[in-house]
Amino acid sequence: MTNPAFKMSYAEKQERHSQKRACLLQFLASGEVYTTLQVAAQLLNASERTTLRLLQKLVEEKLLKIDLKVMPHTNLKLYGVSEHGLAMTKNANQKAKPFMLSRTNPSWVQHHIDGQLIRIKAEANGWKNYLPGKLLMVENAARLKKLPDALVSRPDDRKVAIEIERYVKSRKRMTDVIAAHLSQIIEKKYDFVYYFTPHKPALDRAFAAVQFVAMDTKKIQLNDTHRARFKTFNLSKWNGEM
């Protein structure tokens, strides 16, 4: 099959390049801050080879920074938006922070990447108004006592708190988190909490084990109505379903 790119005119190719460039910068300047080659390729629906050329060009233009040392003894490279990149991105979030070299906690990189992959799938399926966790720390710290990993609106406009759960918490911690989320649901901060995990059966068992939570000094028994506000999904298999 002939590659459609070969049929494009020079002007069309330039326009396509400009669109991908703007898409990547907007993604990072929305509060995502940094990403990897693999995630960027998925975002742009492009090959890693094509995406790498774009990333390298943006680094040359000082719009992005590249961190080669965040994960020692690996080939992982992080590409983050610079101060110049934020300034040059038309619709950059005014509260977004630039990427700071050597300031990224290696233990949080995979968690951050997982959240970005969920975002890409969500937005491809009509979800909108995505606020990543890094931005929530700035925008919502005064309003949300329990900060989720992201907030987003489903296609039906119901608001969802996103949690990336790579490891199952202790029952006590799970109990406290469920209570905090229920309190914020009652306060109409959002409608549901979606958990994304590579260990769905284990997380489902952990949820089922929590029978009571403490809210406003009262002991509340969880019922089906409470539990319906929480949904768990396999991190790698979710494709935008509600």
Secondary structure, DSSP 8 states (H G I E B T S, - for coil): ---GGGGS-HHHHHHHHHHHHHHHHHHIIIII-EE-HHHHHHHHT--HHHHHHHHHHHHHTTSEEEESSSSTTS---EEEE-HHHHHH-TT--TT-----TT---HHHHHHHHHHHHHHHHHHHTT-EEEEEHHHHHHHTTTT-SS--SEEEE-TTS-EEEEEE-SS---HHHHHHHHHHHHHHHHTTS-SEEEEEES-HHHHHHHHHH--EEEETTEEEE--HHHHTTEEEEETTT--S--
